[in-house]
Amino acid sequence: MRKATEMLRGVGAVLAGYLVIVAGTILTFEVLLGGISYLESSPLELAVATVGACLTGLLGGVTAAFLAARKPLLHAIGVLVPLAADTVFVLMSELSTDPLWFDLAGSLTLMLTTIAGGVLLARRAEGPGPRAAV
């Protein structure tokens, strides 16, 4: 029973991290900016969208890592599975009119910052360790 509970908690942590990213990107791209498009958005809007994506990815990774019973970084990395599925869906469904590289760069930004969020929380969980001499 304990193993099943841990597995459910792990899956829940990954899904919660993904849902944070979905909510954050909707709030940033749609609510705050009224939609983002490589061809139609201003450079300022694209910069705000990039900052929003970075913060959203970090928060999603931190969420998954925080909720995980063990191995926080692994759970943050687990968020990449639904993110990758989401990316494939968007690209295959032709929902986006932006260039392929733009959509892939956006997904990669979310993925890298999600991992970074997991790293931040995993390092914090480890506590202070020996510092490298500078």
C-alpha positions in Angstrom: 0.0 0.0 0.0 2.8 2.4 0.8 4.4 1.8 -2.6 1.1 2.6 -4.3 0.8 5.8 -2.3 4.3 6.9 -3.2 3.6 6.2 -6.9 0.4 8.2 -6.8 2.2 11.1 -5.0 4.9 11.0 -7.6 2.4 11.1 -10.5 0.5 13.8 -8.8 3.6 15.9 -8.3 4.4 15.7 -12.0 0.9 16.5 -13.0 0.7 19.4 -10.6 4.0 20.8 -12.0 2.6 20.5 -15.5 -0.7 22.2 -14.5 1.2 25.1 -13.0 3.0 25.5 -16.3 -0.3 25.3 -18.3 -1.9 27.9 -16.0 1.1 30.2 -16.0 1.4 30.1 -19.8 -2.3 30.8 -20.3 -2.1 33.7 -17.8 1.0 35.1 -19.4 0.4 34.5 -23.1 -3.4 34.9 -23.3 -4.6 36.9 -20.3 -1.8 39.3 -19.8 -0.6 39.7 -23.4 -3.8 38.8 -25.3 -2.1 36.1 -27.4 1.5 35.7 -28.7 2.6 35.3 -32.2 6.1 35.6 -33.7 4.8 37.5 -36.7 2.3 39.8 -34.9 3.7 40.4 -31.4 6.0 43.3 -30.6 9.5 42.7 -29.4 8.4 43.9 -25.9 5.5 41.4 -25.9 7.9 38.6 -26.9 10.3 39.7 -24.2 7.5 39.6 -21.6 6.4 36.3 -22.9 9.9 34.9 -22.5 10.2 36.1 -18.9 6.8 34.7 -18.2 7.7 31.4 -19.7 10.9 31.2 -17.7 9.1 32.0 -14.4 6.3 29.6 -15.2 8.8 26.8 -16.0 10.7 27.4 -12.8 7.5 27.4 -10.8 6.4 24.2 -12.4 9.7 22.5 -11.7 9.7 23.7 -8.1 6.1 22.6 -7.6 6.8 19.0 -8.9 10.0 18.8 -6.8 8.3 20.2 -3.7 5.3 17.8 -3.9 7.5 14.7 -4.5 8.1 12.4 -1.6 11.6 11.6 -2.8 13.9 12.5 -5.7 12.7 16.0 -6.3 14.8 16.6 -9.5 13.5 13.4 -11.0 10.0 14.6 -10.6 10.7 18.0 -12.1 12.2 16.1 -15.1 9.1 14.0 -15.2 7.1 17.2 -16.0 8.9 17.1 -19.4 6.8 14.1 -20.5 3.5 15.9 -20.6 5.3 19.1 -21.9 6.7 17.1 -24.8 3.3 15.5 -25.5 1.7 19.0 -25.4 4.4 20.2 -27.9 3.8 17.3 -30.2 0.1 17.9 -30.1 0.4 21.6 -30.9 2.8 20.9 -33.8 0.8 18.1 -35.3 -2.5 19.8 -35.0 -1.4 22.9 -36.8 -2.9 25.1 -34.1 0.1 27.4 -34.4 0.8 29.6 -37.3 4.3 30.5 -36.0 7.5 29.1 -37.5 8.5 25.6 -36.2 11.7 27.0 -34.6 9.7 29.5 -32.6 7.3 26.9 -31.1 10.3 24.6 -30.4 12.3 27.4 -28.7 9.3 28.2 -26.5 8.9 24.5 -25.5 12.6 24.2 -24.9 12.6 27.3 -22.7 9.8 25.8 -20.6 11.6 22.5 -20.4 15.0 23.9 -19.4 13.5 26.2 -16.7 11.4 23.4 -15.4 14.6 21.3 -14.8 16.2 24.4 -13.3 13.3 24.7 -10.8 13.9 21.1 -9.8 17.6 21.6 -9.4 17.0 24.7 -7.2 14.7 22.8 -4.9 16.8 19.6 -4.9 19.9 21.7 -3.9 18.0 23.5 -1.2 16.7 20.1 0.1 20.3 18.8 0.3 21.2 21.7 2.7 24.4 23.6 2.9 27.3 21.6 1.7 31.0 22.2 1.2 31.6 25.3 -0.9 34.1 25.3 -3.7 37.1 27.6 -3.3 37.0 30.5 -5.6 
